[in-house]
Amino acid sequence: MNEQTIQAEMAGKGVLKLRLATHLDEVRAAQRLRYRIFGEDMGAQLHSAIPGHDVDDFDDHCRHLLVWDESTQSIAGYTRILDNEGAWAAGGFYSETEFEIGTVLSQPGRFMELGRTCIHPDYRNGITIATLWMGVAEILQSGRYDYLIGCGSIGLDRGVDGVHALLGRLRTEQLLESGLGVRSRQPLPQAVIDEAAAAPMPPLLKAYFRLGARVAADPYWDRDFNVADVFILLDQQRVAQRYARHFLVAA
């Protein structure tokens, strides 16, 4: 992708640039940010061979998309991208470690998976996430991918009841059809649904829905991260239309 520059009107911040990591130092910086967010802030149990970094077996097969602050020489936002070719080399998509998605992947077309998406605490605003999505949308379209997939996390602060209640509120058009056969490999325990106990909608999941994404109603219990993950599927044709209408205006 071509490097893009966004003038970020944020106190104490300068110019944000979108770019793909081109050398190991940039990847390591992203892995340190991931460790800070997931390991320190969220308390996730990370199984990494490098202290202070979040590293897994998929990283070497991914492209790493950075929202870079030129003034501080640091990463403001991040996500990694794994496509069909990278997944073949890695032994599968990350989503396949949590869900049975064979029927989804058997559909004709190319797939692009997002993962480990995070925003630095100092940059959690509409500009940074919109900038990151601009990069995602450009790669999705320029790479001629047909589908975007990934796992969206819902916190367990309100317990499993809160997750089930939140999913119970989703509209039909936000849910994947049962015929796709998406199944969790580690189902979240069942609970009595209490609408009043619904967990808040995570900002990232909300952004996916704005683009027209659909999720599987059968969540995965990620004990290491203490979250419930839902499988996300987004058709490229839907993101092309909604991206132009929502994110270009927002940015």
N, C-alpha and C positions, 0 to 999 in steps of 0.2 A: 504494500500500500504506500501511497505517497504520504510524506510527513505533512500533517496538518497543524496549523497554529491557531489557537483560540485565545483571544484577549480575555482574561478572566478578571472580572471586576469584583475582586474580593480583597478585603482589608489585609494588607501585609503580603499579598500574593501577586505574582507577576504574570508571565505568559505561560499558558499550558500548551504542550505539544503532544500530539498523538503519534506514537511510533511503535514499531515492533522491535523487541530487543534483538540486537545484532551480535552481542558478545556475552560471555559468561558472567562478567561483572554485573551487567544489567539484570540477568536472570537471578543472580545471587541476591541483588538488592530487592527484587520482587519477592523472593523466598523469605527474606528477612521481614518484609512487610507482612506477608502471610503469617509468619510465626507470631508477630506482634498481635495481629488481629485475632487469629484463631487460637494460638497457644496461650498468650498472656491475657488478652481481653476476654475471650470466650472460655478459656480454661480447657480447650480440647486436648486430648491425649494424642500427640503427634508422634509418629514412628519414623523419625528422620535420623539418618546417619551423620548429619552435620548439625552440631549444636547451634541453637539460635536461628535455625532455618526450618521452613516447612518444605521438605523435599519428598517426592514419591516417584514411583517407577514410570509414571506417565510424563513427567516433565521433559525428559529428553526427546520426546516425540511430539511436543506441542510447540506452537508459536506463542510468544508471550507479548500481549498487547499492553502498552504502558500509556498512562496519561502523565506526562512528565512536566514538572514545574522548572522552567529554565532559571528562575531567580534563586531557587534554593537547591537546584540540582538534586531533586528527590522525586520519588514516585507519589503522585496524588491518587491515582486509581489504577486498577489492574484487573485483567482476566487472562486466562490462557485458552488457546484454541487447538482442538484436536479434530482432524478430519479423517476421512476414510483411509487415506494412505497412512497417516500417523497411527490410527487405531489398528490397522493391520500389523504394523511393526511392533506396537505395544501389546498386542494380544487381545485387543478389544477396546471399546470405549469405557471410560470411567463409569458411566451410567450403568453399564452391564454388570459391574460389581455389586450394585444395589438392586437392580431390577431385571426381570426377564423381559427383554424388549425385542426378541427375535422377529416377531411379526411386524413391528415398526420398521426395523432395519431391512426387512425383505422388500419394502416398497421401492419402486424404481426411483433413482435419483441419488444425489450426493448429500452427505450429512456433515454438519459442522457442530461440534460440541463445545460449549463454554464450561469453564470450571474455575474453582478457587477465586471467584470474583470478590474483590474487596476494595474499600475506599479508605484512605488514611483519615484518621479522626479529624484532622485540621481542614479537611476538604469535603466534608459531608454536606453537600449542597446540590442544588439542581444543576449547576454548571458542570461540575465534575462528572456526575453520572450521565448527563446528556452528552458530554464530550466522549466518554467511553462508548456509549451506544452508537455515536456517529461512526466510530472506528469499526465496531462490530457490524453495523449495517453495510459499510463500504466493503468489508472483506466478504460478507455474505453474498453481496451482489456481484462484486468483481470476480470472485472465485466461482460464481455460478453454482452455488450450493442451493439445494432444493429445500432442505430442512435444517432448522436449528434445534438442538436438543441440549439437555442439561438437567441438573438436580437443583431444585430450589429448597432452601432450608427454612424451617419454621421452628422458633425457639420453644423449649419445653418449660418455660418459666411458669406457665399456668397448667403444667401437666399434660398428660395425653388427652384429657377431657377438652382442654382448650384447642388442641390441634384438630380433633374430630369435629368440634363445634365450628371452627373456622371453615374447614372443608365442607361441612354441611350447608354452609351459607352460599357456596359457589353456585353460579347459574349453570344451566345445562350446557350453554355454549362455551363455558370455561372448562368443561370436563371432557377427557378423552372417551371415545366410545368404547364400550366393553369388548367389542369385537377385535380390538387391537391386542388384547390379551396381556397387557402390562401387569406384572405381578411383582410385589415386593419380595426380596429375598430374606428380609428380616422384618416382618410386619410389626407395626406399632400395636401394642395391646389395645383391645377394644375397650370402649367406655360408654357410659350413659351420656348422651349428648345433652349438654346444658347450654342453650344459646347465650345465656348471660356470661358464661365462662370462656367465650371464644377468645382465642389468642389474637393479638393485633396482626394485621396483614404486613408481612415484611416488605420493605421498600423495593427490594429487587424483584420479588414475586409480583408486586403491584405493577412494576415497569413491564414485566413480561406480559401481564394481562392487557395492559394498554396497547401492546403491539399485536394482540390477538392470539396469544399463546393459549394452549390447553394443557391441563395437568391430569395425571392419573390420581384417582381418589384413594388408592391404596398406598399409604406412606411407608417409607423405610425408616426403621429406628436406628439411627447412627449413634451408637453408644459412645464412641470416641469423642464426637463433637457435641453430644448431648442435645441433639436436634432431631426433628422429624423431616426427612427429605421427601419431596414429591418429584416425580418425573415430569419433565416439561417438553412439549413438542410444539414447534412453531413453523408454520409453512412460510416459505420465502415470499410467496405472493402476498401474504397478509402483512408481513413486516414491511415490504416495499411501499405499500399504500399508507399504512399507519405511521411509519417512520417519517415520511415526508410531511404528513399533516401535523404530527405531534412534536417530534424531537427537533426538527429544523426550526420550528417556531419557538420552542422552548429555549433553544440555544441562542 
